[in-house]
Amino acid sequence: MVLIDFRLTDMDGTNILEKIGNHLLNSVKIIITGFPSLDLGTKALDLGIDAYVVKPVSPNDLLSLISEKLKSKKS
């Protein structure tokens, strides 16, 4: 399970996804952002994310999404 915020102090979340590359193919990857954009969403999808979440998100909704994505990876 990889949960990445888009805005980080020294890079953005898509940079982390690029560095992860094919190392975590079987992991669920979710990016969270308070700064949604079509470009970010498209780039993140191209890098293999399983979900794109816009802040604010309730903890219960995030936990439900994580659970759903983990179950679907097992199938």
mmCIF file as gemmi writes it, N, C-alpha and C atoms, coordinates in Angstrom:
data_model
loop_
_atom_site.group_PDB
_atom_site.id
_atom_site.type_symbol
_atom_site.label_atom_id
_atom_site.label_alt_id
_atom_site.label_comp_id
_atom_site.label_asym_id
_atom_site.label_entity_id
_atom_site.label_seq_id
_atom_site.pdbx_PDB_ins_code
_atom_site.Cartn_x
_atom_site.Cartn_y
_atom_site.Cartn_z
_atom_site.occupancy
_atom_site.B_iso_or_equiv
_atom_site.pdbx_formal_charge
_atom_site.auth_seq_id
_atom_site.auth_asym_id
_atom_site.pdbx_PDB_model_num
ATOM 1 N N . MET Axp A 1 ? 0.849 -1.164 0 1 0 ? 1 A 1
ATOM 2 C CA . MET Axp A 1 ? 0 0 0 1 0 ? 1 A 1
ATOM 3 C C . MET Axp A 1 ? 0.896 1.228 0 1 0 ? 1 A 1
ATOM 4 N N . VAL Axp A 2 ? 0.716 2.081 -0.997 1 0 ? 2 A 1
ATOM 5 C CA . VAL Axp A 2 ? 1.47 3.329 -1.095 1 0 ? 2 A 1
ATOM 6 C C . VAL Axp A 2 ? 0.46 4.469 -1.148 1 0 ? 2 A 1
ATOM 7 N N . LEU Axp A 3 ? 0.515 5.339 -0.155 1 0 ? 3 A 1
ATOM 8 C CA . LEU Axp A 3 ? -0.379 6.486 -0.07 1 0 ? 3 A 1
ATOM 9 C C . LEU Axp A 3 ? 0.498 7.733 -0.168 1 0 ? 3 A 1
ATOM 10 N N . ILE Axp A 4 ? 0.334 8.503 -1.248 1 0 ? 4 A 1
ATOM 11 C CA . ILE Axp A 4 ? 1.238 9.612 -1.542 1 0 ? 4 A 1
ATOM 12 C C . ILE Axp A 4 ? 0.461 10.921 -1.64 1 0 ? 4 A 1
ATOM 13 N N . ASP Axp A 5 ? 0.95 11.938 -0.962 1 0 ? 5 A 1
ATOM 14 C CA . ASP Axp A 5 ? 0.402 13.283 -1.133 1 0 ? 5 A 1
ATOM 15 C C . ASP Axp A 5 ? 1.085 13.884 -2.358 1 0 ? 5 A 1
ATOM 16 N N . PHE Axp A 6 ? 0.357 14.687 -3.119 1 0 ? 6 A 1
ATOM 17 C CA . PHE Axp A 6 ? 0.946 15.281 -4.315 1 0 ? 6 A 1
ATOM 18 C C . PHE Axp A 6 ? 1.985 16.344 -3.963 1 0 ? 6 A 1
ATOM 19 N N . ARG Axp A 7 ? 1.635 17.245 -3.066 1 0 ? 7 A 1
ATOM 20 C CA . ARG Axp A 7 ? 2.551 18.338 -2.732 1 0 ? 7 A 1
ATOM 21 C C . ARG Axp A 7 ? 3.456 17.933 -1.575 1 0 ? 7 A 1
ATOM 22 N N . LEU Axp A 8 ? 4.739 17.809 -1.869 1 0 ? 8 A 1
ATOM 23 C CA . LEU Axp A 8 ? 5.746 17.491 -0.869 1 0 ? 8 A 1
ATOM 24 C C . LEU Axp A 8 ? 6.775 18.622 -0.856 1 0 ? 8 A 1
ATOM 25 N N . THR Axp A 9 ? 7.602 18.684 0.164 1 0 ? 9 A 1
ATOM 26 C CA . THR Axp A 9 ? 8.535 19.8 0.28 1 0 ? 9 A 1
ATOM 27 C C . THR Axp A 9 ? 9.586 19.837 -0.82 1 0 ? 9 A 1
ATOM 28 N N . ASP Axp A 10 ? 10.102 18.692 -1.225 1 0 ? 10 A 1
ATOM 29 C CA . ASP Axp A 10 ? 11.198 18.693 -2.193 1 0 ? 10 A 1
ATOM 30 C C . ASP Axp A 10 ? 10.858 18.063 -3.546 1 0 ? 10 A 1
ATOM 31 N N . MET Axp A 11 ? 9.64 17.585 -3.711 1 0 ? 11 A 1
ATOM 32 C CA . MET Axp A 11 ? 9.211 16.992 -4.981 1 0 ? 11 A 1
ATOM 33 C C . MET Axp A 11 ? 7.704 16.838 -4.955 1 0 ? 11 A 1
ATOM 34 N N . ASP Axp A 12 ? 7.137 16.344 -6.047 1 0 ? 12 A 1
ATOM 35 C CA . ASP Axp A 12 ? 5.704 16.049 -6.003 1 0 ? 12 A 1
ATOM 36 C C . ASP Axp A 12 ? 5.49 14.542 -6.042 1 0 ? 12 A 1
ATOM 37 N N . GLY Axp A 13 ? 4.281 14.14 -5.724 1 0 ? 13 A 1
ATOM 38 C CA . GLY Axp A 13 ? 3.959 12.723 -5.608 1 0 ? 13 A 1
ATOM 39 C C . GLY Axp A 13 ? 4.2 11.926 -6.871 1 0 ? 13 A 1
ATOM 40 N N . THR Axp A 14 ? 4.069 12.57 -8.039 1 0 ? 14 A 1
ATOM 41 C CA . THR Axp A 14 ? 4.32 11.834 -9.283 1 0 ? 14 A 1
ATOM 42 C C . THR Axp A 14 ? 5.798 11.494 -9.419 1 0 ? 14 A 1
ATOM 43 N N . ASN Axp A 15 ? 6.691 12.312 -8.834 1 0 ? 15 A 1
ATOM 44 C CA . ASN Axp A 15 ? 8.116 11.965 -8.837 1 0 ? 15 A 1
ATOM 45 C C . ASN Axp A 15 ? 8.359 10.671 -8.07 1 0 ? 15 A 1
ATOM 46 N N . ILE Axp A 16 ? 7.653 10.506 -6.961 1 0 ? 16 A 1
ATOM 47 C CA . ILE Axp A 16 ? 7.78 9.264 -6.184 1 0 ? 16 A 1
ATOM 48 C C . ILE Axp A 16 ? 7.26 8.085 -7.001 1 0 ? 16 A 1
ATOM 49 N N . LEU Axp A 17 ? 6.122 8.272 -7.661 1 0 ? 17 A 1
ATOM 50 C CA . LEU Axp A 17 ? 5.592 7.196 -8.498 1 0 ? 17 A 1
ATOM 51 C C . LEU Axp A 17 ? 6.582 6.808 -9.59 1 0 ? 17 A 1
ATOM 52 N N . GLU Axp A 18 ? 7.264 7.791 -10.184 1 0 ? 18 A 1
ATOM 53 C CA . GLU Axp A 18 ? 8.272 7.5 -11.205 1 0 ? 18 A 1
ATOM 54 C C . GLU Axp A 18 ? 9.427 6.711 -10.612 1 0 ? 18 A 1
ATOM 55 N N . LYS Axp A 19 ? 9.856 7.072 -9.399 1 0 ? 19 A 1
ATOM 56 C CA . LYS Axp A 19 ? 10.962 6.369 -8.754 1 0 ? 19 A 1
ATOM 57 C C . LYS Axp A 19 ? 10.576 4.945 -8.365 1 0 ? 19 A 1
ATOM 58 N N . ILE Axp A 20 ? 9.327 4.765 -7.949 1 0 ? 20 A 1
ATOM 59 C CA . ILE Axp A 20 ? 8.842 3.43 -7.589 1 0 ? 20 A 1
ATOM 60 C C . ILE Axp A 20 ? 8.843 2.539 -8.821 1 0 ? 20 A 1
ATOM 61 N N . GLY Axp A 21 ? 8.376 3.119 -9.932 1 0 ? 21 A 1
ATOM 62 C CA . GLY Axp A 21 ? 8.36 2.394 -11.202 1 0 ? 21 A 1
ATOM 63 C C . GLY Axp A 21 ? 7.721 1.035 -11.099 1 0 ? 21 A 1
ATOM 64 N N . ASN Axp A 22 ? 8.423 0.032 -11.557 1 0 ? 22 A 1
ATOM 65 C CA . ASN Axp A 22 ? 7.914 -1.336 -11.583 1 0 ? 22 A 1
ATOM 66 C C . ASN Axp A 22 ? 8.25 -2.129 -10.32 1 0 ? 22 A 1
ATOM 67 N N . HIS Axp A 23 ? 8.854 -1.466 -9.337 1 0 ? 23 A 1
ATOM 68 C CA . HIS Axp A 23 ? 9.257 -2.177 -8.123 1 0 ? 23 A 1
ATOM 69 C C . HIS Axp A 23 ? 8.082 -2.639 -7.272 1 0 ? 23 A 1
ATOM 70 N N . LEU Axp A 24 ? 6.982 -1.939 -7.342 1 0 ? 24 A 1
ATOM 71 C CA . LEU Axp A 24 ? 5.828 -2.264 -6.503 1 0 ? 24 A 1
ATOM 72 C C . LEU Axp A 24 ? 4.585 -2.507 -7.351 1 0 ? 24 A 1
ATOM 73 N N . LEU Axp A 25 ? 4.713 -3.327 -8.359 1 0 ? 25 A 1
ATOM 74 C CA . LEU Axp A 25 ? 3.607 -3.581 -9.282 1 0 ? 25 A 1
ATOM 75 C C . LEU Axp A 25 ? 2.354 -4.105 -8.584 1 0 ? 25 A 1
ATOM 76 N N . ASN Axp A 26 ? 2.522 -4.938 -7.578 1 0 ? 26 A 1
ATOM 77 C CA . ASN Axp A 26 ? 1.372 -5.548 -6.914 1 0 ? 26 A 1
ATOM 78 C C . ASN Axp A 26 ? 0.831 -4.715 -5.762 1 0 ? 26 A 1
ATOM 79 N N . SER Axp A 27 ? 1.391 -3.535 -5.551 1 0 ? 27 A 1
ATOM 80 C CA . SER Axp A 27 ? 0.932 -2.666 -4.47 1 0 ? 27 A 1
ATOM 81 C C . SER Axp A 27 ? -0.2 -1.774 -4.948 1 0 ? 27 A 1
ATOM 82 N N . VAL Axp A 28 ? -1.049 -1.404 -4.001 1 0 ? 28 A 1
ATOM 83 C CA . VAL Axp A 28 ? -2.081 -0.4 -4.268 1 0 ? 28 A 1
ATOM 84 C C . VAL Axp A 28 ? -1.415 0.957 -4.119 1 0 ? 28 A 1
ATOM 85 N N . LYS Axp A 29 ? -1.597 1.812 -5.117 1 0 ? 29 A 1
ATOM 86 C CA . LYS Axp A 29 ? -1.006 3.141 -5.094 1 0 ? 29 A 1
ATOM 87 C C . LYS Axp A 29 ? -2.114 4.189 -5.199 1 0 ? 29 A 1
ATOM 88 N N . ILE Axp A 30 ? -2.183 5.053 -4.184 1 0 ? 30 A 1
ATOM 89 C CA . ILE Axp A 30 ? -3.212 6.097 -4.135 1 0 ? 30 A 1
ATOM 90 C C . ILE Axp A 30 ? -2.512 7.436 -3.969 1 0 ? 30 A 1
ATOM 91 N N . ILE Axp A 31 ? -2.899 8.405 -4.784 1 0 ? 31 A 1
ATOM 92 C CA . ILE Axp A 31 ? -2.359 9.753 -4.652 1 0 ? 31 A 1
ATOM 93 C C . ILE Axp A 31 ? -3.469 10.658 -4.127 1 0 ? 31 A 1
ATOM 94 N N . ILE Axp A 32 ? -3.098 11.543 -3.194 1 0 ? 32 A 1
ATOM 95 C CA . ILE Axp A 32 ? -4.043 12.473 -2.581 1 0 ? 32 A 1
ATOM 96 C C . ILE Axp A 32 ? -3.564 13.884 -2.895 1 0 ? 32 A 1
ATOM 97 N N . THR Axp A 33 ? -4.486 14.764 -3.235 1 0 ? 33 A 1
ATOM 98 C CA . THR Axp A 33 ? -4.1 16.137 -3.528 1 0 ? 33 A 1
ATOM 99 C C . THR Axp A 33 ? -5.158 17.14 -3.091 1 0 ? 33 A 1
ATOM 100 N N . GLY Axp A 34 ? -4.684 18.272 -2.689 1 0 ? 34 A 1
ATOM 101 C CA . GLY Axp A 34 ? -5.551 19.407 -2.428 1 0 ? 34 A 1
ATOM 102 C C . GLY Axp A 34 ? -5.533 20.37 -3.61 1 0 ? 34 A 1
ATOM 103 N N . PHE Axp A 35 ? -4.777 19.987 -4.643 1 0 ? 35 A 1
ATOM 104 C CA . PHE Axp A 35 ? -4.595 20.814 -5.829 1 0 ? 35 A 1
ATOM 105 C C . PHE Axp A 35 ? -4.885 19.994 -7.083 1 0 ? 35 A 1
ATOM 106 N N . PRO Axp A 36 ? -6.146 19.579 -7.271 1 0 ? 36 A 1
ATOM 107 C CA . PRO Axp A 36 ? -6.458 18.695 -8.394 1 0 ? 36 A 1
ATOM 108 C C . PRO Axp A 36 ? -6.316 19.403 -9.746 1 0 ? 36 A 1
ATOM 109 N N . SER Axp A 37 ? -5.879 18.628 -10.714 1 0 ? 37 A 1
ATOM 110 C CA . SER Axp A 37 ? -5.814 19.141 -12.087 1 0 ? 37 A 1
ATOM 111 C C . SER Axp A 37 ? -5.901 17.964 -13.041 1 0 ? 37 A 1
ATOM 112 N N . LEU Axp A 38 ? -6.34 18.246 -14.24 1 0 ? 38 A 1
ATOM 113 C CA . LEU Axp A 38 ? -6.426 17.206 -15.265 1 0 ? 38 A 1
ATOM 114 C C . LEU Axp A 38 ? -5.04 16.675 -15.599 1 0 ? 38 A 1
ATOM 115 N N . ASP Axp A 39 ? -4.05 17.566 -15.675 1 0 ? 39 A 1
ATOM 116 C CA . ASP Axp A 39 ? -2.68 17.136 -15.982 1 0 ? 39 A 1
ATOM 117 C C . ASP Axp A 39 ? -2.141 16.186 -14.919 1 0 ? 39 A 1
ATOM 118 N N . LEU Axp A 40 ? -2.336 16.541 -13.651 1 0 ? 40 A 1
ATOM 119 C CA . LEU Axp A 40 ? -1.875 15.682 -12.558 1 0 ? 40 A 1
ATOM 120 C C . LEU Axp A 40 ? -2.581 14.334 -12.604 1 0 ? 40 A 1
ATOM 121 N N . GLY Axp A 41 ? -3.893 14.352 -12.759 1 0 ? 41 A 1
ATOM 122 C CA . GLY Axp A 41 ? -4.651 13.101 -12.815 1 0 ? 41 A 1
ATOM 123 C C . GLY Axp A 41 ? -4.206 12.212 -13.953 1 0 ? 41 A 1
ATOM 124 N N . THR Axp A 42 ? -3.993 12.797 -15.113 1 0 ? 42 A 1
ATOM 125 C CA . THR Axp A 42 ? -3.555 12.031 -16.283 1 0 ? 42 A 1
ATOM 126 C C . THR Axp A 42 ? -2.167 11.453 -16.069 1 0 ? 42 A 1
ATOM 127 N N . LYS Axp A 43 ? -1.246 12.274 -15.562 1 0 ? 43 A 1
ATOM 128 C CA . LYS Axp A 43 ? 0.115 11.797 -15.325 1 0 ? 43 A 1
ATOM 129 C C . LYS Axp A 43 ? 0.127 10.67 -14.288 1 0 ? 43 A 1
ATOM 130 N N . ALA Axp A 44 ? -0.639 10.858 -13.219 1 0 ? 44 A 1
ATOM 131 C CA . ALA Axp A 44 ? -0.69 9.835 -12.168 1 0 ? 44 A 1
ATOM 132 C C . ALA Axp A 44 ? -1.274 8.53 -12.704 1 0 ? 44 A 1
ATOM 133 N N . LEU Axp A 45 ? -2.318 8.62 -13.519 1 0 ? 45 A 1
ATOM 134 C CA . LEU Axp A 45 ? -2.895 7.409 -14.112 1 0 ? 45 A 1
ATOM 135 C C . LEU Axp A 45 ? -1.891 6.719 -15.031 1 0 ? 45 A 1
ATOM 136 N N . ASP Axp A 46 ? -1.152 7.502 -15.804 1 0 ? 46 A 1
ATOM 137 C CA . ASP Axp A 46 ? -0.121 6.935 -16.675 1 0 ? 46 A 1
ATOM 138 C C . ASP Axp A 46 ? 0.971 6.233 -15.885 1 0 ? 46 A 1
ATOM 139 N N . LEU Axp A 47 ? 1.182 6.678 -14.642 1 0 ? 47 A 1
ATOM 140 C CA . LEU Axp A 47 ? 2.196 6.075 -13.778 1 0 ? 47 A 1
ATOM 141 C C . LEU Axp A 47 ? 1.657 4.909 -12.955 1 0 ? 47 A 1
ATOM 142 N N . GLY Axp A 48 ? 0.389 4.559 -13.166 1 0 ? 48 A 1
ATOM 143 C CA . GLY Axp A 48 ? -0.151 3.343 -12.567 1 0 ? 48 A 1
ATOM 144 C C . GLY Axp A 48 ? -0.843 3.47 -11.23 1 0 ? 48 A 1
ATOM 145 N N . ILE Axp A 49 ? -1.372 4.656 -10.905 1 0 ? 49 A 1
ATOM 146 C CA . ILE Axp A 49 ? -2.089 4.751 -9.633 1 0 ? 49 A 1
ATOM 147 C C . ILE Axp A 49 ? -3.406 3.97 -9.705 1 0 ? 49 A 1
ATOM 148 N N . ASP Axp A 50 ? -3.862 3.576 -8.539 1 0 ? 50 A 1
ATOM 149 C CA . ASP Axp A 50 ? -5.132 2.862 -8.433 1 0 ? 50 A 1
ATOM 150 C C . ASP Axp A 50 ? -6.274 3.801 -8.066 1 0 ? 50 A 1
ATOM 151 N N . ALA Axp A 51 ? -5.94 4.96 -7.494 1 0 ? 51 A 1
ATOM 152 C CA . ALA Axp A 51 ? -6.977 5.93 -7.133 1 0 ? 51 A 1
ATOM 153 C C . ALA Axp A 51 ? -6.352 7.311 -6.997 1 0 ? 51 A 1
ATOM 154 N N . TYR Axp A 52 ? -7.198 8.3 -7.241 1 0 ? 52 A 1
ATOM 155 C CA . TYR Axp A 52 ? -6.814 9.716 -7.174 1 0 ? 52 A 1
ATOM 156 C C . TYR Axp A 52 ? -7.85 10.369 -6.269 1 0 ? 52 A 1
ATOM 157 N N . VAL Axp A 53 ? -7.411 10.88 -5.131 1 0 ? 53 A 1
ATOM 158 C CA . VAL Axp A 53 ? -8.327 11.401 -4.12 1 0 ? 53 A 1
ATOM 159 C C . VAL Axp A 53 ? -8.083 12.9 -3.935 1 0 ? 53 A 1
ATOM 160 N N . VAL Axp A 54 ? -9.168 13.655 -3.913 1 0 ? 54 A 1
ATOM 161 C CA . VAL Axp A 54 ? -9.08 15.103 -3.715 1 0 ? 54 A 1
ATOM 162 C C . VAL Axp A 54 ? -9.397 15.427 -2.257 1 0 ? 54 A 1
ATOM 163 N N . LYS Axp A 55 ? -8.526 16.225 -1.644 1 0 ? 55 A 1
ATOM 164 C CA . LYS Axp A 55 ? -8.745 16.688 -0.273 1 0 ? 55 A 1
ATOM 165 C C . LYS Axp A 55 ? -9.812 17.777 -0.276 1 0 ? 55 A 1
ATOM 166 N N . PRO Axp A 56 ? -10.53 17.935 0.783 1 0 ? 56 A 1
ATOM 167 C CA . PRO Axp A 56 ? -10.487 17.105 1.98 1 0 ? 56 A 1
ATOM 168 C C . PRO Axp A 56 ? -11.226 15.792 1.754 1 0 ? 56 A 1
ATOM 169 N N . VAL Axp A 57 ? -10.735 14.763 2.391 1 0 ? 57 A 1
ATOM 170 C CA . VAL Axp A 57 ? -11.382 13.455 2.343 1 0 ? 57 A 1
ATOM 171 C C . VAL Axp A 57 ? -11.547 12.984 3.784 1 0 ? 57 A 1
ATOM 172 N N . SER Axp A 58 ? -12.692 12.436 4.077 1 0 ? 58 A 1
ATOM 173 C CA . SER Axp A 58 ? -12.912 11.966 5.454 1 0 ? 58 A 1
ATOM 174 C C . SER Axp A 58 ? -12.085 10.709 5.696 1 0 ? 58 A 1
ATOM 175 N N . PRO Axp A 59 ? -11.613 10.535 6.905 1 0 ? 59 A 1
ATOM 176 C CA . PRO Axp A 59 ? -10.848 9.327 7.224 1 0 ? 59 A 1
ATOM 177 C C . PRO Axp A 59 ? -11.619 8.044 6.895 1 0 ? 59 A 1
ATOM 178 N N . ASN Axp A 60 ? -12.926 8.021 7.176 1 0 ? 60 A 1
ATOM 179 C CA . ASN Axp A 60 ? -13.722 6.818 6.895 1 0 ? 60 A 1
ATOM 180 C C . ASN Axp A 60 ? -13.805 6.54 5.404 1 0 ? 60 A 1
ATOM 181 N N . ASP Axp A 61 ? -13.965 7.6 4.599 1 0 ? 61 A 1
ATOM 182 C CA . ASP Axp A 61 ? -14.002 7.408 3.145 1 0 ? 61 A 1
ATOM 183 C C . ASP Axp A 61 ? -12.658 6.909 2.63 1 0 ? 61 A 1
ATOM 184 N N . LEU Axp A 62 ? -11.571 7.45 3.158 1 0 ? 62 A 1
ATOM 185 C CA . LEU Axp A 62 ? -10.245 7.013 2.739 1 0 ? 62 A 1
ATOM 186 C C . LEU Axp A 62 ? -10.003 5.557 3.127 1 0 ? 62 A 1
ATOM 187 N N . LEU Axp A 63 ? -10.38 5.196 4.332 1 0 ? 63 A 1
ATOM 188 C CA . LEU Axp A 63 ? -10.212 3.8 4.767 1 0 ? 63 A 1
ATOM 189 C C . LEU Axp A 63 ? -11.059 2.848 3.924 1 0 ? 63 A 1
ATOM 190 N N . SER Axp A 64 ? -12.264 3.256 3.568 1 0 ? 64 A 1
ATOM 191 C CA . SER Axp A 64 ? -13.12 2.426 2.705 1 0 ? 64 A 1
ATOM 192 C C . SER Axp A 64 ? -12.491 2.244 1.332 1 0 ? 64 A 1
ATOM 193 N N . LEU Axp A 65 ? -11.944 3.321 0.776 1 0 ? 65 A 1
ATOM 194 C CA . LEU Axp A 65 ? -11.295 3.242 -0.523 1 0 ? 65 A 1
ATOM 195 C C . LEU Axp A 65 ? -10.081 2.322 -0.469 1 0 ? 65 A 1
ATOM 196 N N . ILE Axp A 66 ? -9.266 2.471 0.567 1 0 ? 66 A 1
ATOM 197 C CA . ILE Axp A 66 ? -8.094 1.612 0.727 1 0 ? 66 A 1
ATOM 198 C C . ILE Axp A 66 ? -8.516 0.154 0.809 1 0 ? 66 A 1
ATOM 199 N N . SER Axp A 67 ? -9.508 -0.131 1.618 1 0 ? 67 A 1
ATOM 200 C CA . SER Axp A 67 ? -10.004 -1.501 1.769 1 0 ? 67 A 1
ATOM 201 C C . SER Axp A 67 ? -10.493 -2.051 0.436 1 0 ? 67 A 1
ATOM 202 N N . GLU Axp A 68 ? -11.263 -1.266 -0.294 1 0 ? 68 A 1
ATOM 203 C CA . GLU Axp A 68 ? -11.794 -1.688 -1.601 1 0 ? 68 A 1
ATOM 204 C C . GLU Axp A 68 ? -10.66 -1.98 -2.579 1 0 ? 68 A 1
ATOM 205 N N . LYS Axp A 69 ? -9.66 -1.11 -2.627 1 0 ? 69 A 1
ATOM 206 C CA . LYS Axp A 69 ? -8.55 -1.293 -3.566 1 0 ? 69 A 1
ATOM 207 C C . LYS Axp A 69 ? -7.693 -2.492 -3.194 1 0 ? 69 A 1
ATOM 208 N N . LEU Axp A 70 ? -7.475 -2.704 -1.893 1 0 ? 70 A 1
ATOM 209 C CA . LEU Axp A 70 ? -6.699 -3.867 -1.461 1 0 ? 70 A 1
ATOM 210 C C . LEU Axp A 70 ? -7.416 -5.166 -1.811 1 0 ? 70 A 1
ATOM 211 N N . LYS Axp A 71 ? -8.741 -5.199 -1.619 1 0 ? 71 A 1
ATOM 212 C CA . LYS Axp A 71 ? -9.516 -6.396 -1.966 1 0 ? 71 A 1
ATOM 213 C C . LYS Axp A 71 ? -9.455 -6.655 -3.465 1 0 ? 71 A 1
ATOM 214 N N . SER Axp A 72 ? -9.536 -5.603 -4.269 1 0 ? 72 A 1
ATOM 215 C CA . SER Axp A 72 ? -9.527 -5.799 -5.717 1 0 ? 72 A 1
ATOM 216 C C . SER Axp A 72 ? -8.151 -6.243 -6.22 1 0 ? 72 A 1
ATOM 217 N N . LYS Axp A 73 ? -7.071 -5.874 -5.535 1 0 ? 73 A 1
ATOM 218 C CA . LYS Axp A 73 ? -5.728 -6.326 -5.925 1 0 ? 73 A 1
ATOM 219 C C . LYS Axp A 73 ? -5.546 -7.809 -5.656 1 0 ? 73 A 1
ATOM 220 N N . LYS Axp A 74 ? -6.198 -8.299 -4.588 1 0 ? 74 A 1
ATOM 221 C CA . LYS Axp A 74 ? -6.086 -9.712 -4.238 1 0 ? 74 A 1
ATOM 222 C C . LYS Axp A 74 ? -6.794 -10.612 -5.231 1 0 ? 74 A 1
ATOM 223 N N . SER Axp A 75 ? -7.806 -10.076 -5.881 1 0 ? 75 A 1
ATOM 224 C CA . SER Axp A 75 ? -8.613 -10.883 -6.804 1 0 ? 75 A 1
ATOM 225 C C . SER Axp A 75 ? -7.895 -11.173 -8.092 1 0 ? 75 A 1
